[in-house]
Amino acid sequence: MEARFSRRHDGVIDVDLGPAWSGFTEALQDAVTTRAPRGSDGHNPSTYWIDLTLTALAAADDGEVIGSGNATDLLLDGDEVVAHAQYDTFDDQRMPRHDFVAILTQWRAEVTGH
């Protein structure tokens, strides 16, 4: 799987994992994103949600939600991360934990320039 990144006019960096991983792309854009959190300095892009998700994943127990957006959840199931649509807009998708961490790490590097 190859992650592709693009920058919006407002500085937010989107991730696209391709058509086979469209559920994960949707969940990452919704539940993680590089949009600065409300009440912060407001500068995009931000690593805030990526860092929060990585921290939640490191501390998560099996079955725990590690990220949640307006329409999607990311949860830990054994050694996999599951992208789940709250409104049945896509079927659950599963990804090995190490692949998920690698994507978030690449996305973070796009934000920081490292």
N, C-alpha and C positions, 0 to 999 in steps of 0.2 A: 504494500500500500504506500502510495506517495502522497504526502500532504503538499498542497499548493496554497500559497498565501497571496492575498491582494490587499492593497490599502485603499480605503475609502477617502473621500474628500475631507471628512472630519477626523482623519487619522486612525480610525479603528482598523485593525488588521483582521480580515476574515480568513478562515481556513476552509479548504475544500478537499475532501478525501476521495472525490470521484463518485460516479453513479452507484457503484457497488456498496458504498458506505454512506449513502445519503441520509440515513437515520442518524448516524453519528455526526455528520456535518451539521445537520439541523440542531441536534442536542448541544453540540459544542458552541454554535452561534447563539443559542438561547440560554443555556445554563452556565456557560463559562465566559466567553467573549473577551475582547480587549478594550471594551468601553469602560471608562473610569466610573467608579461607583458614585452614586448620588451623594452629595455632601463632601466629596473630595475636592481636590484642586481642579478637577474637571479636564485635565490634560489627557488626551488620547494619543497614542494607545497606552494602556495600562496593563501591568502584569497582575493586578490585584486578584482578579477572579481565577487566573491560572494558578497563582500561588495558593489561594484558598482551596482550590480543588486538589492540588497535589498534597497539601497538608491534611485535608479531610481523607484522602485516599490512604495516606500513610497510617492514619489513626483508626480507620474504619474497621468495623466488625462485619462479618458476612451478612448480606442483606441490607446493609445501611446505605442510605442515599448520601452520595458524596457531592452532588451538585443538583440544583433545581432551578429551572427558569419559569417562564410564563406558561409553557406548554410541554416541557420535557423534564425528565429526571435522568440522572446518571447514578447508578448504584453498583455496589460491589456484590458479586456472586461468585464465591470461591476465589479462583485466580483470574476471573474475568470481570470486565466492566460492561455493564448493560446500559444501552441507550433506550429509554422508554418514553413513548409519546403518551401524555396524559389524556389526550382526546382521540386516540386510535388513528392518528394521521399516518403512522408507519408502524410496521411490526417491530418488535424488540430486536435490536442488533446486539451481538456479543463480540467483544474484542479481548484478546489476552491483555492482562494488566500491564505487562512490560511494553506492549505496543502502544497502549494508551499513554503511558508515562513518556514514551519516546515522542509521541505527537505533541503532548503538552510542552515538553522540553524544547522541541523545534520551534513551536509557536512562540514560546517565551523568548527564544533567541532572536526571532524576527522582531519582537517588540524592543528588546534591549540593544540589538545590533551586534550581538556577540555570538 
